[in-house]
Amino acid sequence: MRRGSAWRVGIIVVITVIAGILLYQTPMNLGLDLQGGVHVVLEAQDTDGSVTSDDMRGALAVIERRVNALGVAEPVIQWQGDRRIIVELPGVHDSQQALDIIGRTAILEFKDPFGNTVVTGAYLQTARLGTDRFGRPSVDFEFNREGARLFGQLTTQYQGQVSEIVLDGEVLQRVTIQEPILEGKAQITGTFTHEDARTLAVQLQGGSLPVPLRIIENRTVGPSLGQDSIDSSMQAGLIGIIMVLMYMLFYYKLPGIIADVSLGIYVVLLLAILAGINATLTLPGLAGIILSIGMAVDANVIIFERIKEEINTGKRLRPAIEAGFTRGFRAILDANITTLITAGVLFYFGTSVVRGFAVTLSVGILASMFTAIVITRVILTTVVDMNPEKMARYFAMRGVSR
């Protein structure tokens, strides 16, 4: 084995090990169709006038802030049509809690003893889960500068009188103002459970919705369905991969084994890249991975056939390998560029599920080109250096040297 070949093989081994460690330590995000969750369709309702695009953009921003506060991994929040919003929350199985958080308007008002609104939740700077002096759940909040000024006026002017805290027209709490609160910090207490207080804090922190939203579809996908999808996809993918590996082994013999090794490295690299970019794996995404595996094998087939053609023209094995990879690369590049363009169009115009397919397919194509052009080439030339006579026979030409 040449010293240069040994170094290249060593680098490939290191890259594969690093990819394997990254894949082991970084769990793959699963989409709604694989791990289950909540799928909700919301529709904006007319109030005083028609629903505008600014209203919809504002509602999207509020829902995104609320969902982010929930800590949901890779949620899907999409504007559909004129006034609908689709929300998918993978891993969330309490649909009622999700609906309470994302669908409530959450208009908070602090009223004076005469029922007049003095300050609203629009002036809130922070809202978070806390506890009162008795250890019961509460919502601790803080106003911005203008809100603190207005709240200070309210608590100063009406000291000793009863004030109401109202959420979406419902009285949350009636309190007697004991003393002026000038620093803009206060607390909402009551008969809250821990989840009630957390939900209210998330709603207030995210801000109020600019328009009311009505739930027109609410669907819960159970985790058992997701597991069934994973099992079926993995079984189909495993059968397909085994058939491909066996075909390469029986048709190309030792070069086929090299292609199979390269394919195994490709799968590790692909999954590690998807985990590293925090991609969400969906059922169509699994289909994209399986499809890209087939395309990775196609690249090796093209290269091996080009090598055979070069040998049949009278070239020795090493020059034939170099020419085969060069000529094969052009065909592989042309085919993959057209597929990448298609994947780009699917990503730009598609929905979340279609985008997942486009992402996995695109990453798979790029990774397959790298493994076919670089990894297969390094392994193949290394093996040829060890026994060129034997390798020549596998490419249908006996007695050929390097």
Helices and strands as residue ranges (DSSP letters): H 3-25, E 29-30, H 32-35, E 37-44, H 53-70, E 76-80, E 84-90, H 95-103, E 108-111, E 117-120, G 121-123, E 124-131, E 137-143, H 145-157, E 162-167, E 170-176, E 185-188, H 194-206, E 213-221, H 223-252, H 254-276, E 280-281, H 283-312, H 317-349, H 352-370, I 371-375, H 376-386, H 388-394
